[in-house]
Amino acid sequence: MEPRAGVSKQDIREQIWDYMEARNLADFPRPVHHRIPNFKGSYLACQNIKDLAVFARTQEVKVDPDKPLEGVRLLALQSKKTLLVPTPRLRTGLFNKITPPPGATKDVLRKCATSQGVKNYSTPVGLDSRVLVDLVVVGSVAVSEKGWRIGKGEGYADLEYAMMVSMGAVSQGTPVVTIVHDCQVVDIPETLLEDHDLTVDYILTPTRVITTGCERPKPTGIVWSKISCEMMGKMPVLRSLHCREEQAGKDVTLRDKRQSPPGARAALSTVRSPRELPLLESGSLQGDDVPSSTVYVGNLPRDARVSELKRALSARGAAPSRLTWQGPQRGAFLHYRDPAEAWQAISRLQGFCLGANTARVALARHQGASGLAGGRAGEPHPDP
């Protein structure tokens, strides 16, 4: 099956998904649309990884949580390799290390290799962990014999790899393998590829082992200009890496970061009086709307002073343009110029302490009529 001329990535995805469903090549979960498609024969395709010398010498392997890669996860566990699986949608971190119970039987190892097993038998791997991945296994919707890959369109595999580069966990020489049905191997126009797209070195199908010889460079790190404030909000690990790279002096300007006027400075002001801005219960701030550029800082010491908080925020490089003090509620709202600046502040305030207290830092959100108990319609609250 070959894609028609003048197609987009999404055209190729739809063509693959439709073809697999129409010819009953797809396997559970179905329909395969908008997924990395599982297919009949995926377990057989996974077995082909045993024929790769790179797998034999691998000690630490990262395998995506997609259903068609379950067989590779099982083989890694049976071979007593360290198995790392990305957390779904990167919401709670980057990796989980799958740790079977002592003396695990084959049946238990099979459970460990499933998506449920990944949840039940895993421990988080932090950014400070010394991870050195020898082999990367990813799912694909389409792939070419040249090693060019198309995922399901959400960019997680590309981002995971870029984050591993930023951590020093992989290098340009780290092999990347994908496992697909034969019908998913198609011609992909090079014009569709972007610098952040991950390429593959080996393609395993139920009938073939393809060495791509791909010479196109793999991503060299996170392209922050492709990252949105929304993505930063959903992925704490991304915020942590953003902070680290900013401190290292790298350009970490986000995609939707608005440029501030030349010479603009964040004038730090404080709103204290109920006459200026009413203070409500449960760490909320009254108003018709709260922009996503507002950050809530809670769990401050009972005797904290606003001047002390100002100094601490400035020391962290997180001084807001305006600050709303909520001393009785042991918190404050920090108002920034735009969402990107707010997320940058959240990143810089990771682990922020004032006195003996570790502060709670979160993006404030607008609370509607059906909101938190005890709140009024139109109130913003700390984002839980």
Residue pairs with C-beta under 8 A, 6 or more apart in sequence:
1 15
1 16
1 19
1 183
1 186
2 186
2 187
3 11
3 12
3 15
3 142
3 186
3 187
3 188
4 11
4 15
7 15
7 189
8 192
9 150
9 153
9 192
10 153
12 141
12 142
12 150
12 186
12 188
13 141
13 142
13 150
13 152
13 153
14 33
16 37
16 141
16 142
16 183
16 184
16 186
17 31
17 32
17 33
17 34
17 37
17 141
19 25
19 183
20 26
20 32
20 37
20 39
20 181
20 183
20 184
21 30
21 31
21 32
21 33
23 183
24 40
25 39
25 40
25 181
25 183
26 32
26 37
26 38
26 39
26 40
27 38
27 39
27 40
27 42
27 67
27 68
28 38
28 67
29 35
29 38
29 67
32 38
32 39
34 152
34 153
35 66
35 152
36 64
36 66
36 67
36 68
36 139
36 140
36 141
36 151
36 152
37 68
37 141
37 181
37 184
38 66
38 67
38 68
39 68
39 180
39 181
39 184
40 181
41 181
41 206
42 67
42 68
42 69
42 70
42 71
42 179
42 181
42 206
43 70
43 71
44 206
45 68
45 71
45 179
45 180
45 181
45 204
45 205
45 206
46 68
46 69
46 70
46 71
46 72
46 74
46 75
46 179
46 204
47 71
47 75
48 204
48 205
48 209
49 55
49 72
49 75
49 137
49 177
49 179
49 204
50 56
50 75
51 209
52 177
52 202
52 209
54 134
54 135
54 175
54 177
54 202
55 61
55 75
55 135
55 177
57 134
58 81
58 134
58 135
59 81
59 82
59 134
60 81
60 82
60 84
60 131
60 132
60 133
60 134
60 135
61 72
61 76
61 81
61 82
61 83
61 84
61 133
61 134
61 135
61 136
61 137
62 84
62 85
62 86
62 95
62 133
62 135
62 136
62 137
62 160
62 164
63 69
63 72
63 73
63 76
63 83
63 84
63 85
63 137
64 85
64 86
64 137
64 138
64 139
64 157
64 160
65 85
65 86
65 88
65 115
65 118
66 139
67 115
68 139
68 179
68 180
69 137
69 139
69 179
70 113
70 114
71 113
71 179
72 137
72 177
72 179
73 83
73 85
73 98
73 112
73 113
73 118
74 109
74 110
74 112
74 113
76 83
77 83
77 98
77 100
77 104
77 109
77 112
77 113
78 106
78 109
82 97
83 97
83 98
84 95
84 96
84 97
84 98
84 125
84 131
84 133
85 95
85 96
85 98
85 118
85 122
86 94
86 95
86 96
86 156
86 160
87 93
87 94
87 95
87 96
87 124
89 156
89 234
89 235
90 156
90 159
90 160
90 234
90 235
90 237
90 238
91 234
91 235
91 236
92 124
92 236
93 124
93 125
93 126
93 236
93 237
94 125
94 127
94 160
94 163
94 164
94 167
94 237
95 124
95 125
95 131
96 118
96 122
96 123
96 124
96 125
97 122
97 123
97 124
97 125
98 112
98 113
98 117
98 118
98 121
98 122
99 121
99 122
99 123
100 108
100 109
100 112
100 121
101 108
101 121
104 112
110 117
111 117
111 120
111 121
112 118
112 120
112 121
125 131
127 167
127 237
127 240
127 241
127 244
131 164
131 167
131 169
132 169
133 164
133 169
133 170
133 174
134 174
135 174
135 175
135 177
136 161
136 164
136 170
136 174
136 175
136 176
136 177
137 176
137 177
137 178
137 179
138 149
138 151
138 157
138 161
138 176
138 177
138 178
138 198
138 200
139 151
139 157
139 178
139 179
139 180
140 149
140 150
140 151
140 178
140 180
140 184
140 200
141 150
141 151
141 152
141 153
141 184
142 149
142 150
142 180
142 184
142 185
142 186
142 188
143 149
143 150
143 178
143 180
143 184
143 185
143 186
143 188
143 200
143 203
144 185
144 186
144 187
144 188
145 185
145 203
145 210
145 212
146 188
146 212
146 214
146 216
147 199
147 200
147 201
147 203
147 212
147 213
147 214
147 216
148 188
148 190
148 192
148 193
148 197
148 199
148 214
148 216
149 157
149 178
149 188
149 197
149 198
149 199
149 200
150 188
150 192
151 157
151 158
155 196
157 198
158 196
158 197
158 198
158 219
159 222
159 238
161 170
161 176
161 198
161 218
161 219
162 196
162 219
162 221
162 222
162 223
163 222
163 237
163 238
163 241
164 170
165 171
165 218
165 219
165 220
165 221
165 222
166 221
166 222
166 241
166 244
166 245
167 241
172 217
172 218
172 220
175 201
175 202
176 198
176 199
176 200
176 201
176 202
176 218
177 200
177 201
177 202
177 203
177 204
178 200
178 202
178 203
178 204
179 203
179 204
179 205
180 203
180 204
180 205
181 205
181 206
182 205
182 206
182 207
182 208
184 205
185 203
185 205
185 208
185 210
193 216
195 219
195 223
196 219
196 223
196 226
197 219
198 218
198 219
199 212
199 214
199 216
199 218
200 212
200 214
201 211
201 212
201 214
202 209
202 210
202 211
202 212
203 209
203 210
203 212
204 210
222 238
222 241
222 245
224 242
224 245
224 250
224 251
224 252
224 253
224 254
224 255
225 253
225 254
225 255
226 255
227 238
227 242
227 254
227 255
228 254
228 255
228 256
229 254
229 256
229 257
229 292
229 339
229 340
229 342
229 343
231 238
232 238
232 239
232 242
232 254
232 340
232 343
232 347
233 292
233 343
233 363
239 343
239 346
239 347
239 350
240 347
240 350
242 252
242 343
242 344
242 347
243 347
243 348
243 350
245 252
246 252
246 344
246 347
246 348
254 340
254 343
256 339
256 340
257 338
257 340
257 341
258 337
258 338
258 340
260 337
266 319
266 320
266 321
266 336
266 337
267 321
267 322
268 310
268 314
268 319
268 320
268 321
268 322
268 323
269 321
269 322
269 323
270 306
270 310
270 322
270 323
270 324
270 325
271 277
271 322
271 323
271 324
271 325
272 306
272 325
277 285
277 286
277 287
277 324
278 286
279 285
279 286
279 326
279 328
279 329
280 286
280 375
280 376
280 379
281 329
281 374
281 375
282 329
282 372
282 374
282 375
282 381
283 296
283 298
283 326
283 329
283 331
283 381
283 382
284 367
284 372
284 375
284 379
284 380
284 381
285 294
285 324
285 326
285 333
285 364
285 379
285 380
286 376
286 378
286 379
287 378
287 379
287 380
288 378
289 366
289 378
290 364
290 365
290 366
290 380
291 339
292 339
292 342
292 363
292 365
293 335
293 336
293 337
293 338
293 339
293 341
293 342
294 333
294 334
294 335
294 336
294 342
294 363
294 364
294 380
295 320
295 333
295 334
295 336
295 342
295 345
295 346
295 349
295 361
295 362
295 363
295 364
296 331
296 332
296 333
296 334
296 360
296 361
296 362
296 363
296 364
296 381
296 382
296 383
297 309
297 331
297 332
297 333
297 334
297 349
297 352
297 359
297 360
297 361
298 329
298 330
298 331
298 359
298 360
298 361
298 362
298 382
299 330
299 331
299 357
299 358
299 359
299 360
300 309
300 330
300 331
300 332
300 354
300 355
300 357
300 359
301 330
301 354
301 355
301 356
301 357
302 330
303 355
304 327
304 330
304 354
304 355
306 323
306 325
306 327
306 332
308 354
309 323
309 325
309 332
309 354
310 319
310 323
312 352
312 354
313 319
313 320
313 323
313 334
313 349
316 348
316 349
316 352
317 348
318 334
318 344
318 345
318 348
318 349
320 334
320 335
320 336
320 345
321 335
321 336
321 337
322 334
322 335
323 332
323 333
323 334
323 335
324 332
324 333
324 334
324 335
325 332
326 332
326 333
331 382
333 364
333 380
334 342
334 345
336 342
336 345
342 363
343 363
346 361
346 362
346 363
349 359
349 361
350 361
351 358
352 358
352 359
352 361
353 359
360 382
362 382
362 383
362 384
363 383
364 380
364 381
364 382
364 383
365 380
365 381
365 382
365 383
366 378
366 379
366 380
367 375
367 377
367 378
367 379
367 380
367 381
368 377
368 378
369 377
369 378
371 377
371 379
371 381
372 381
375 381
